Amino acid sequence: MTSDHSEAFSQVLADLTRPAAVRDWVEAQEKSGAPLFDYRYDHVVQVVTVATHLARAAGADLRVVVPAAWLHDIAKPGLGGADDHGRRSAEMAARLLKQQGLDDEDVARVCEAIRSHVGLTRDSPLDTLEAQVVWEADKIVKLGIVGLLHYVLNAIRLRPGMDMYAIAEELRRFIPLARRIASSMHTAEGQRLAQERLRHLEATVSALASELRPDE
């Protein structure tokens, strides 16, 4: 079969399947009372899990770490970013924390951790262990298989029309940044966990490339 035939068949298939694929996704969401995937909620749950683990390993105060992990992204509930979301999330969190009966000192410590969690890389640790733990947990979740799956699921919404080859290429381009993120950890367990997840990510991205292009 010539390349011309392949291109023709590819176009026929795309013309046939793309409208059906759009219809399938729209119908699935319209029929469901739940979102097809709630990225922000899932991200936060993963951050709470990792932050709790890191806090226990490092001896950080869970009374600060756990509320900060739950509320660190409260100013951006959806997929998109929000201007100065660290500060805005801290302001929203302060009101909620006071409603829950936390004293002013604990509120201030939690809000400082929330304000400080922004940025993908760091050269030096944050001023408090609790803030550092929350920062590291938020970044570690972007690595590994969890980070990869979050990317793929979000790409469906943010980058419609991507195929597996495009997804694989974007993941490949993410690896250098992922390495810088993993190198930004300053707690011992954060360093170990980040490097472990980086290895998982690198191995999976490599395996995906191999499956997609078996002749290379």
N, C-alpha and C positions, 0 to 999 in steps of 0.2 A: 504493500500500500504506500503510495507516495505521500510526501508531506502535504501536498495540496489536498489530497483526500482527507488527511487527518484534520486539517484546518476546517474543511467543509463540514465534516462530521461533528467536530467540536462546536461549531456555530449552531448547527441544527439542534444539538443536545442542549446547549445553553438557552436557546430560544424556547425550547420546550420546558425545561426544568425550572428556570428562574421565576417565571410568574407563579408556578405551583409552589415553589419554595417560599416566596413572599406570602402567598395565601395561607400556607400551612402554619407559618409562625404567627401571623395575625390572628388566625382562627384559634390557635392554641392559647394565646393570651386572652382573647375575648371570652373564651369558655372557662377560664380559670379565675378563681377568686384570689389567687396568689400570684405574685410576679413570677415570670419564668425563671428568673434568678435574681435574688436580692444581694447584689455584690456588697454594698456598704455594710449591711448587717453581718454578712458572713465574714468580711474582713475584720470587723471589730471583734467578733467572737474569737477569731483566730488570734488576734492581738492579745486579748484577755488571757487566753490559754498560754501563749508563749510568755507574756509578761509575768504571769503568776509563777511559771516555772523558773524564769530568770531571777525573780525577786527572792524566791526561796533559796536558790543556789548562791546568790550574792549577799543574802541577809538584808535585803531592802524591806522597807515598811509596806506590808501589804495593804494597810489602811489607806495609803496614798496611791500605791501602784494600781490596785484593782479599779477604784473609781476613775482614775485618770485614763486607764486603758479603755474602759467602757465609754467614756465621754470625749475621747480625744478628737473625734471627727464629727461631733454632733452638729457643727455648723454646716456640714456638707453631706446631707443625707443621700444624695444621688450619686451617679457616676462622676459627674463633672467636678472640677475643682471649685474653690471659693476663695476670693481675695482675702488674704490674711486670716486663713481659717484657724490657725493656732490661737490667735488672740480672740477671735470671735467665738470659738468653741469654749475657751476658758471663761469668757463672760457669761455664756449661756450655762456652763457647768456651775459657776458660782451660785447662781440662783437656785438650781436644782439641789446642790449640796446643802445649802442653807435650809431648804425645805425639808431635807432629810435629817436635819438636826446636827450636822457636823459643826464643830466650833471653828472660829475664825482662823486659827492657826492651821488646822487640817485643810480647810478650804483653800487657804493660800498655797499650801504645799501641793495640793492636787492641781490647782490651776497653773502653778508654775511648771509642773510636768507636762500639762496639756499645751501650754504656750510654747514649750521647748521642743516639741516632737517633730517639728517641720524640718525639711531638708533631707536629701537622700544620702549624703555622705558627711563625715565629720573628721577633722584632723585631731581633735582633742575631746576628752570627755566633758559632759555637762557638769554643772556645779554641784548637783545633788545626785546621789545614787539612784533615787527613785525616778528622777527625770531621765537619767541615762538608760535605765531598764525599760521604760516606756518607749523611748526613742528606738532602742535596739529591737524591741519586739515588733514595732511597726514596720521596721525595715526587713527583719528576718522573714516576716510573712510574705514579703514580695519575692522571696527566693524559693528554691525547691519546687517540688511538685505542686504545692498549694499555689505558689506564685504563678507557675505556668498555667494551671487550670483557671485561675482568676483572669489571667491575660486572655486566654482563648475564649472564655465565656463573655468577657467584656468586649472582645473584638467583634463579636456578633452584633452588638449594639453600636459600638463606636466606629467600626470600620466595615460597614455592610459590603458584601461582595467579595471578601477575602476568601481565597481557597487555601488548601493546606500548604502549598508552596509559598504563598505570601506569608502565612502565619509562621512557617519554619524560618523564613528569612528574617522576619522581625525578631523572632526569638534569638536567632544567631547574632543579630546586631545588639541585642540587649546584654549579651554575655560580658563584654568589657565593663559596662556599668555595674552589672551584678557583682563582678569581682571587686570593684571599688567599694560597693556597698558592704560586701562581706568583710573587707579590710578595715572598715570604719568602726568595728565593735571594740569596746574597751573593757567589758567584763569578761572574765575567763569563760563562763558558760556561753555568753553571747558569741564570743569568738569561735568556740567549738561548734555551736549549733549553726552559725552562719556558714562556716566552711563545709559542714556536712551537707547543708541544703544546697550550697553552691555546687558541690560535686554531683548531687542528684540532678540539679538543673542542667549542668553541662553534659552529663551522661545521657539524659533524656533528649536534649536538643540534638546531640550527635546521633543518637539512635534514630530520631525522626528524620534527619537529613539522609541517613543511610537507607531507610525504608523508601523514602520518596525518590531517591536517585540511585537505584541499585547498581547501575553500570559505572558509577564514578568511584 
